[in-house]
Amino acid sequence: MRKTILVFISLILLICLLPLSGCKPDMVEEETTVIDPKAIEVAEIFINSFWDSQYKYFFHNNTKKTDGIHLSGPGFGKYTDFWLEAQNWQTVMDIYELQGGETYRELIDKVFQGFSSFYPNYQSNDYNDDIGWWALGCTRAYSLTNDIFYLEKAKEMFDHIYESFSEELGGGIFWTKGKTEKNVCTNAPAVITAARLAGFLSEEEYLEKAISIFEWIKDNLYDAETGKLNDTVRLDSTIYEGQFSYNYGTFVGAAYELYLQTGDSAYLQYTEKPLDYILSQKIEDGIMIPEGQGDGAAFRTILFRTLNIFAKSSRPDYQVIINDNALATYNNRRISDSLCGYNWAEIPSDELIIMSVAYAASTSLFQFYKV
């Protein structure tokens, strides 16, 4: 009997092998990622133009000298400041996520090492949003590298800024330790970080915190009818209505992360509507208008990182927007150093000082670009 069974199994295996497709008629080839050569090119320019391998830090601008404006970074502004370096770190992770490779994998670690060297006591920073950007980056670094160090740092950083949570103004985390106002740029990244921590650590406490903070943003700064998202609530309950693209990127990212962690599709109502609103306000002739030459140079990159999530699934029209803006940055580079500026719709003059986070935008856009 046993011999009969073995013969029968052998016949089945033979049938499956001749031909192989006859055994699985619905089998499809695995989709491979096509990396556009421009994505590789702009990444190399970003590193060659702005990375200091000795100090493991990005220069603030292309001159590699202080420009007299952004003086808070290490070296009296020679290098990017606390929060902007976190944005350059995200761009490094954008590159690694698409292109892989040991060089960019090591660069993830080196950027954090450089940050830790310049800011050994990061908790002395009074701005909770600054620390929150690094906490958010650590959750992503953990997901990409599986290095438990980043998970521990994300938890440590989030726990620190959560000390500024209070029921004043209905909830949420204060922007600074001075406790003068609460805003999106502190609270929305904190939601993403807490929600991811809940998943990584299997600790319900973090999910509860994430939901609570999100509810506060939604109830105090979001207009459900229009999709408009205001920036800040002050202690006197007045609202600052500043319209910044990065707030929309992190608010939508927070809603999407909560959807992933809870499976509750109700969170998806806070995704495409606010994205469509900010795009309607900030796009002219298909290109996102600039939001300033300083901190604002980093805002749109954060928005486009979130657009990329939905471009892959429900909104192929977002991919068109990503591609159009990526190509605008590429076509509007100056000849002297192949750098584009903070205004994606024009070629910068040779005299214009270009911040590393401004060029990082072009670099990230091409990691989201689809041929």
Secondary structure, DSSP 8 states (H G I E B T S, - for coil): -HHHHHHHHHHHHHHHHTTGGGT-TT----------HHHHHHHHHHHHHHEETTTTEEBSBTTSS--SS--SSHHHHTB--HHHHHHHHHHHHHHHHHH--HHHHHHHHHHHHHHHHH-TTGGG-SBHHHHHHHHHHHHHHHHHH--HHHHHHHHHHHHHHHTTB-SGGGS-B-SBTT--EEEHHHHHHHHHHHHHHHHHHT-HHHHHHHHHHHHHHHHHHB-TTT--B--EEETTS-EE----HHHHHHHHHHHHHHHHHH--GGGGGGTHHHHHHHHHHHEETTEE----SSGGGGHHHHHHHHHHHHHTTT-HHHHHHHHHHHHHHHHT--TTT----S-TTS---TT---BHHHHHHHHHHHHH---
